[in-house]
Structures are given as structure tokens and as C-alpha cells.
Amino acid sequence: ANTVRLYGNNPNESHRAFLDEAMAKGMDVIVGQSDWPFIQALDSCMRTNWYCYQQVYDSYSLNLARGFLIDGNRSYHPALKAVIILNEPDLKVHPRQLTCRAVASAFDAILQAEKDLGVTGNPVAFTATFSFGMFDGKAPALGQ
């Protein structure tokens, strides 16, 4: 294996040792945002009509400060290759038509957190991962 994909994380903990060890072993890392700001926190996105900016800004800023960045917080860690903005929004966001709002407002918050810290080096890819699960009784994937 040359890549590990992580499902969620705790932004209150440091990620630096893990990323350093992955790099030492020649492994790339794809990290997922925690579900906390989206569906678990008292002020989660699902409680703010899927406007996710503030929740994700706060969470992602902590991730940046706690290991995602190196070089005086200007560059992403070399082991970090991609960030999953929101995992399986098709299974979490209700009503479904607010999925784009959730992902776009979360991505906006991530970009603003980067800008506020002056992140310019070693850019990473961003994505949202969708499932092939059933939703609202409709066929999975493209049938939805």
C-alpha cells in the first residue's frame, strides 16, 4: 500500500506524529473531516440549515494548526495529499437538495482558513465522497 485514507479525525488532537510517520514509511495520507461539525455538535450544520461555514472554519483551523501544516504554518505536510470536505453527504444531508449548500459552505470555510493562515505551499486536493447506498428508497449512485 502507498496511501491510507482516514475516516474523520479529532481536530483537538495533534496529527503531526502520524503524518511524520506516514511520510517516513513512504505513505500518502487522505484525511476526512470529522462528522462533528456536520451532524454531531450542538451547533452542527444540520441545526443551521446546512450552512456549514462557521462550524467547518473552526474545526479546519484546528486541523491546520495541529499538524496539517509545516514550515511555520505556510505549507501542507508532505504526506497529506487530499482532504475529504464531507464524507457521504448524500446519506447525511436532509433534505437532500441542501447537499450542495453543505459542501460549498464547508469548502468556503476551508479556503478562508487557509487564506487567514497564509497557506501557500504544497497544495492538497479537496473532494467530497458520495456513497453508493440507497437514499429515499431510490436506486444507488446515478439512479438517485
Order of alpha helices (4+ residues) and beta strands (2+ residues): beta-alpha-beta-alpha-beta-beta-beta-alpha-alpha-beta
